[in-house]
Amino acid sequence: MFDIGFGELVLVAVVALLVLGPERMPGAVRSAALWIARLRRSLNAIRSELERELNTDGIKQDLHNASILRQLGQEGDHIRDNLDEVRASLKELEYTLDEPSPLPPSQNTPQQRDDH
């Protein structure tokens, strides 16, 4: 994360030793280590929360897509049912057109009148 080399760490330790002295140095190192650990835990918690939120958005999108697909499937079923009804009606119509008429052929056609 930070680009700090070993030489820089040694320099910081020497300056801290000179400023704080040997008797307060262990307590300062302990406090610094605790603060760094808290900071890392906080950053990890924030990172996991963001990942969970991003994953939640993906799941919400997947659920939305699934509901759209389900609606399309229901509409497709409805259309299929309507097509089946239309096919049945066409077959009935075809059957009635193929049946011979019970009337004699002369009465089967409309009579023409002579209005001369």
matplotlib code that plots the C-alpha trace (Angstrom):
import matplotlib.pyplot as plt

x = [0.0, 2.6, 6.0, 8.2, 11.5, 13.6, 16.0, 13.1, 11.7, 15.1, 15.4, 11.9, 12.8, 16.0, 14.3, 11.5, 14.1, 15.9, 12.6, 10.8, 13.7, 14.2, 11.7, 8.7, 9.6, 8.0, 4.6, 4.7, 5.4, 2.5, 0.1, 1.1, 0.6, -2.9, -3.8, -2.5, -4.5, -7.7, -7.2, -6.7, -9.8, -11.8, -10.6, -11.3, -14.8, -15.4, -14.1, -16.3, -19.3, -18.7, -18.2, -21.5, -23.3, -22.0, -22.9, -26.4, -26.8, -25.9, -28.3, -31.1, -30.3, -30.4, -33.8, -35.2, -34.0, -35.6, -38.9, -38.9, -38.2, -41.0, -43.4, -42.4, -42.9, -46.4, -47.2, -45.9, -48.1, -51.1, -50.2, -49.8, -53.3, -54.8, -53.1, -54.5, -58.0, -57.5, -56.3, -59.3, -61.6, -59.9, -60.2, -64.0, -64.4, -62.4, -64.6, -67.8, -66.6, -65.6, -69.0, -71.6, -74.6, -77.8, -79.7, -80.0, -77.6, -80.3, -81.2, -77.6, -76.9, -78.9, -81.7, -81.5, -84.4, -85.2, -86.2, -86.5]
y = [0.0, 2.5, 2.4, 2.5, 0.7, -0.9, 2.1, 4.5, 2.4, 2.3, 6.1, 6.6, 4.2, 6.1, 9.5, 8.1, 6.6, 10.0, 12.0, 9.6, 8.0, 4.4, 4.2, 5.5, 3.8, 0.3, 1.9, 4.1, 1.1, -0.8, 2.1, 2.6, -1.2, -1.0, 2.0, 0.3, -2.9, -0.9, 1.0, -2.3, -3.8, -0.8, -0.8, -4.5, -4.0, -1.2, -3.3, -6.3, -4.0, -2.6, -6.0, -7.2, -4.2, -4.7, -8.4, -7.4, -5.1, -8.0, -10.3, -7.7, -7.4, -11.2, -11.4, -8.5, -10.4, -13.6, -11.9, -10.4, -13.8, -15.3, -12.6, -13.2, -17.0, -16.3, -14.1, -16.7, -19.3, -17.0, -16.4, -20.2, -20.8, -18.2, -19.8, -23.1, -21.6, -20.1, -23.4, -25.2, -22.6, -22.9, -26.7, -26.3, -23.9, -26.1, -29.1, -27.2, -26.0, -29.6, -31.0, -31.4, -29.1, -30.8, -28.7, -29.8, -28.0, -25.8, -24.4, -24.2, -21.1, -18.0, -17.6, -14.9, -12.7, -11.3, -7.7, -6.9]
z = [0.0, 1.0, -0.7, 2.4, 2.4, 5.2, 5.3, 5.8, 8.7, 10.4, 10.1, 11.6, 14.5, 15.2, 15.2, 17.5, 19.9, 20.1, 20.6, 22.9, 24.7, 25.6, 28.4, 26.5, 23.1, 23.9, 24.9, 21.8, 19.5, 21.2, 20.8, 17.1, 16.5, 18.1, 15.9, 12.8, 13.6, 14.2, 10.9, 9.1, 10.6, 9.7, 6.1, 5.8, 7.2, 4.7, 1.9, 2.8, 3.2, -0.3, -1.8, -0.1, -1.4, -4.9, -4.8, -3.5, -6.6, -8.8, -7.1, -7.4, -11.1, -11.5, -9.7, -11.8, -15.0, -13.7, -13.0, -16.5, -18.0, -15.9, -17.2, -20.8, -20.2, -18.9, -21.8, -24.2, -22.5, -22.9, -26.6, -27.1, -25.6, -27.9, -30.9, -29.9, -29.7, -33.1, -34.6, -33.1, -34.6, -38.0, -37.9, -37.1, -39.9, -42.3, -41.2, -41.9, -45.3, -46.3, -45.2, -48.0, -47.6, -46.5, -49.1, -52.7, -55.0, -56.5, -53.1, -52.0, -54.2, -53.7, -56.2, -58.7, -59.4, -62.8, -62.4, -66.1]

ax = plt.figure().add_subplot(projection="3d")
ax.plot(x, y, z, "-o")
ax.set_aspect("equal")
plt.show()
